[in-house]
Amino acid sequence: MELGLKGRTALVTGASMGIGRAIARELAAEGVAVAMLARGAERLAEAAAAIAAETGSRTVPIAVDLVDGAALEAAVAQAEAALGVIDILVNNAGATPMGRIADSDDATWRKSLDLKLMGYMRCARLLVPPMRMRRWGRVINIIGRSGHQPRATYIVGSSVNASLLSFTHALAQDCAPDNVLVVGVNPGPIATPRWDALVAQGAAGSGRDPEAENAAAIGSVAMGRLGTAEEVSGLVAFLCSDRAGFITGTNIDIDGGGTRCI
């Protein structure tokens, strides 16, 4: 399927590994020039170089912490200076730890809210207005299914993700008249380093060994397996294209049939 993305530009956060790296690679393979943001400069530079060598597209690694609003503003300016106007924003950065209410102190709540919810908001606030002026843009928020299927053992993440579901809907309503489309993507269990960390945390909280914890999670998936980062990135690339030009203000689960709610 020809997606017609060649010549577009994108900014992807959390792009040094896992789902974010797969998305940056997928877009680059479609001919998109990609600014890749993450905190770890060395790993980010390696990922950007590998993707550029494989795809032939331009990648610009920019190390930044999304919690720092001034640093993020400078990073976006650096991306625009390198690539020109940014057509596509993929918000992906932000990891929230497992834990029940008694395990989650104020610092955990503040860190998770500031990095993921506020980080997504800050990126959108910087990049959406120019998209609206040009009357073309895409904002893809990588969120997580716990926002509408909350878990007591993941109370901070469930709360932050629920906020992002609402944020996605509200931003989409605001931007739709200007052809800036906003969609949330909710991955289920995806085989990434992030998933391994969540399994380890869950095992510690449940008293099970990590293999049993992982097996229990897979057992909740109708397809009976973990997803791959490339399966998520393929969906994201489609949503960024004009083939998805009538899709906005919705949140799409990609979880092998694991979410059982209407």
N, C-alpha and C positions, 0 to 999 in steps of 0.2 A: 504494500500500500504506500503510495507516494503521499507523504504528509505535508509537503510544501513548506518545510521549515528552513530550508537552506537560505543563509543570509540573515537570519534572525540572530538576536543576542539574548543571553540569559544570565541570570545570577542565581546560583544554587548555594544555599547555606548547608553546613554540616556535610561538606562535599569530599572530605578526605577519605571516607571509608563507608562501607555498608550501602544502605539505600541511596544516600546522597551521592556517593561516588558513582554508583550504577546509573543514576539519573543524569549526572554530568556526562558520562560516557555515552549514554543513549542519545542525548541531545546533540553532542558533538558528532556522533555518527550520522545524524540527520543534517549535518552542515551548519549547526548553530555554533557561534562563538560563545564560550562560556567563561564567566568569572566564577571561580570556585572559592568559597569562603569556609574557613574552619579555624579552630584555635591552634592546632598543632602545625607549625610552619613546615617542619621537615617532612612529615607524612603527607601534608597537603601538596608540597612541591613535587614529591615523588608521584603522587596520583595525577597531578596536572600534566607532568611530563609524559607519563605513560599513556594517558588518554590522547594527548596531542600527537604522539608518535604513531599510535594505532589508527586514529581517525583522520589525521591531516587537518583537523580544525584547530582554531586558536583557543588556548586555555590560559587563563590568567589566575594564578594562585594568590590569594590575599588572606594573610593570617590576621584574624580579628576575633575578639570576644564580643558577642552580641549584647552582653550585659552593659557594656560601655557605650552609651549612646553617641558620644562625641567620636569615639574610634570607629563606630559603625558608619557614621556620616562620612568620615574621611575615607573609609573603605569603599563605600558606594561611589564617592567622587572619583576614586582611583579606578574603579571598574568602568565608569562612564568615560573617563579620560582615555582608557585603553581600548574600549570597544565601541564607544558612541552610546546612543540611547539604548536603554535596556528594555527589551520587549517582553521578557518572561521572567517572573520571579518564582522560584521554588523555595518555599520555607520548609526546612527540614531539620534544622539544628535544635537540640534540646533533649536531654536524657533525664528522666525522672526516676528516682529509685523506688523499688518495691518497699512496702511498709504499711502497717495498720496505723490508726490514729495515735495510739500510744507510742509508736515508734518514730513519729514524724514531728520533729521540733520546728520552731518558728523559722530557723535558718533553712531547713529543708524546703518548707513551703515558699519562703521568699526567693530562694535560689531557683526553684522550678518555675515559679510564676515569672520571675524576671528574665530568665533565659528563654523559655519557650513561648509563653503567652506574650510577654512584652517584646521579646525579640522578633516574633512574627509581626506584631503590630508595628514596631519601629521600621522594619524593612518595607512593609506595605506603605507606611506613611511617607517614606522617602521616594519610593519608586512608582506608586500608583498615580500621583498627580500628572507627571509627564506622559504616562500611558493614556490618561484621559484626554489630555490635550491633543494627542495624535490619533485618538479614537481607535486604538488597537492595543490590547495587552492581555496577558494571562498571569494569574496568580494561582499557584497550586500550593495548598497547605497540606503537608504530610502530618497527620494528626495521630490517629490510633483509635481502635474500636472501643476502648474502655470509656470513651466519652459518652457513648450511649448504651454501654453495657458495663456499668461501674462494678469495681471489685473492692471489697473491704481490705484486701491485702495490697492494694495499689491505690490507696485513697487519694494521694496527692496527684498522681498521674491521671486518675479518673476525673478529678476536679478540673485540672488544667485542660485536659482534652475536651471536656464538656464546654468549657469557656471558648475554646477554639472552634468548636462546631458552630456555636452562636456567632462568633466573630466572622466566620466564613459566610454564613447566611447574610448577616447585616452588611458586610462589605460588598457582597455580590449585588444586593439590592441597590446600594448606592452607586455602583459603577456600571451596572448593566446598560443604562441609556447611552453610555459612551463606548460601548463595545469592549469593555474591559471585563473579562470573564473570570470568576473566582470559584474554585472548586476545592473541596477537601477530599483527601485520600486517606483511608483508614486501613493500614496494613494490619493483618493478624500476625501469627507467628511466622517470622521471616528469618531464614538462616543467615545471620550476620553476627559480628562480634557483639553488637548491642543485645541481641537475643541471648547469646551465651551469658552475658552479664546478668540479665534479668532472671535466667534460669538459676544461676548460682545464688542470687539474692533470694529467690523464691524457695530454693532448697534449704537455705539456712533458716528461713522463717517457718517452714513446714516440718523440718526435721527429716525430710527425705534426702536421699542422695541425688546429685544433679541428673543422673540418667533417668531415675524414676520421675523426677520433676518434669523433665523434658518429655518423657513418654506420656505423662498425664496431660500436658499441653497439646501434644499431637493428637491424643485421644479425643480432644474437644473439636477437632477439625474434621468436617465431613469427608474430605478427601484423604484424610489419614496421613498427611505429610506436612512438613514445613514448606512454606513458599520460598521463592528466591528473590533476591534484590532485582534481578532482571525482569521478573514478572511485574514488579511494581513499576520499574522504569519504563516499560513498554506502555503501560496505561498512562503514565504521566506524559510521555511524548505525544500520544494520541490526543490527550486533553489540551495540549499546547497548540495543536494544529487547527486549521480552519475546518477540518473534518468534524471537529467537535464544537463548531461555531454556535450551536444552540443549547449548549450545556453550561449552566451557571447556577450558583446558589444551591448546590446539592453536595452531599458527602457520600463518597463511594467506598464501600468495603471491598477489600481485596484480601480474603482470608480463607479461601478454600471451603466456604460454606460454614464457617465456625460461628458467625454471629446469628443468633436465633431470636431476633426481635423484629417487630413490624415498624 
